[in-house]
Structures are given as structure tokens and as C-alpha cells.
Amino acid sequence: MKPAPAAPFDVPHWTDAKVHPDHHVQVLRSLYSVPTRYVGSTVRVRADRASVRIYAGTELVKLHARVAPGKRSTDPSDYPTGKAVAAVRDVASLVASARKCGAHVGIYAERLLDVPLPWTRMRLVYALLRLCKKFGDGRVEAICQSALAFDVVDVQRVTRMLETAKPAASPSTEDSKVVALPTPRFARSTEHFATRTTAAAATKEEVR
């Protein structure tokens, strides 16, 4: 008999995933690329501690090394010949749309797309543009300016900052009213001082 294994058994994770237009499937909060012919279809995915295997039916169509949550594994050969040229044009139009929302929104979009395969991150810029429609260009511009100052390039964090920030309150009609302050406890009226002055003057006249 063979000796007992020293490490626990690696239980694989099986799931179905749709191949999105950017050629990626999402598995356990990570993205993995798939060849063009499978875009729009649903594939079967097996993920273990070391690898991710993607199947179309019973055929293994792609093998990736497992990456950490929030990361992506992209194989440039999964994209068709000439796709890069079209993708660059799409990226340029996205950046132009972001610049219309604000200078810092445009810079933020450029930072998001500053990767070897920029079209794989176009969804993040679309999410940024949706924030401009939801919260307004001015608020997103201000948040992007603050985020860039701290080198924070993360659309999810920008979303949380917008959701937690309180909008400036508009002045109400009550704010324009003059409110009288209460009279101090030991304050005296002007008549009190006028009376003393008049009495002192009358006393001087009598002495004369």
C-alpha cells in the first residue's frame, strides 16, 4: 500500500460560466480568457488550487494557472488577428467619452486602460461612465481627482466613495431669516444710561 497523503485532498470547484464579449469568464471572482469562437456561449469550468480548466461539452478548450481573486489571466492568442487594432479604436472612443465628463474622469479612464491588453478592462470604464450618469459628472470628477491624488485606481472604491459621500445641502428659506438673540442677563437699556446723564447735568446746574 502507498503511504497516506501528507496534504489534504484538493476538492475541485465546478461551475458553468458565460463567455463575455471581452473573451473572459468569471470564476471565483477572477477572470480567465477563452478563444473567440466560444464568445457568447456557456462553458463548464473546473477550478482547483493550481489550475482552471475550461470545457466546451467534454472538450478541454483552455487551461489557465489559478490566479488570486480580483486578478485576471489573459492569453493574447485567444483574440482574433486584427482585433487589437479595432480594440484600440474602441478604447480611444471610451477615453474621449470619459473626458467629456471631466478632465480627471478622463485621466482615470486612461489609468484604468493602461495595461498591455486595454480592451480587457473596457468594462471598468463603462462602469465609470455609468457612475457619471447616476451621480452626476461633477461629483464623479471630484472623487476621481481625490482618488488620483492618492494613486487609487479602483472603480469599486470610487463607487463606495460616491455612495458614502453626503451631497451638499441646499439652503432653505429658514436659513435666510434673521433670528433675534436673547438679551444678556446683566444688560441695561439705553434709557438707563440716558437718565443718569440727565440727572448729573441737573445737579451741576443747581450747584451753580
Protein Blocks (a to p, Z undefined) as FASTA:
>chain_A
ZZddfbdcdddddddddddfkopaceehiacdddfklgoiacdddddfkbccddehjacf
bdcddddehiacddfklpcehklmmmmmmmmmmmmmmmmnomklmmmmmmmmmcfblmlm
mmmmmmmmmmmmmnopklmmmmmmmmmmnopacfklmmmmmmmpccdddddfklmpccdd
dddfkbccfklmmmmmmmmmmmmmmmZZ
